[in-house]
């Protein structure tokens, strides 16, 4: 792709600004709009997430020390080069921009191995902070009694073995598939300017190979909705108990009533599309996945939690 001279100059100036002598975290905090562009969060949301993350990291570190005997006294090892702010910033920038770990680590003054360990450790702790379930959906008091189900297929690298399992026929590439459940907030009482309803990702299923059908992923996940809460999906979820659009019978058109019902369900079901679309602000959920497939579910749950912090 060819870029114009103005775009290249803008990118060059921004990179020189980022590579200045001041600490990267402090430089980004000076420009809140740029901070959100690089992390997906506001400065206030970042600070709140850091405060929630520190006790989880401390608990995981204490649990790891009890599982194996120590060979040195506490504090005898080499001190980490990155502080809590820098470690969280590195992980958020990796999720948001999704550049190579060697490039991101070089900006923070560490090698690719250290950046990989930070992403793995902090990423697992983020999943513990957000606690996105895989099966059981819970609704808040300010949310509508309705759940919208859809599937998403982010692309992944071509495996060396078992390529056919991950080959998605409808996308002609290798993918991983998740079942996502989205819920919607209630409208605020009173009159005023119309506002967009906030959506929350309530559940993310375990990753499945791209060749698995959406209905089979749904059946394997054993989704549990609260009593009396209807679920809605597209025509891929026939014979699942979810509300789905009416399918056109062979040789006959849909009736006017069926078409009106499909339009009404489409207006409701588009909430799930909005939730999945906003989640892809973090490019790791949209671009080709380059990490081990065993970590994909944890990373997608962390991205869903970041989405809920900003849009939920």
PyMOL commands that set and color helices and strands:
alter all, ss='L'
color gray80, all
select helices_A, chain A and resi 5-18+24-29+32-39+43-67+84-97+101-108+112-130+163-166+214-221+235-237+256-279+283-285+293-311
alter helices_A, ss='H'
color red, helices_A
select strands_A, chain A and resi 146-155+167-168+173-184+199-204+208-209+230-232
alter strands_A, ss='S'
color yellow, strands_A
deselect
rebuild
show_as cartoon
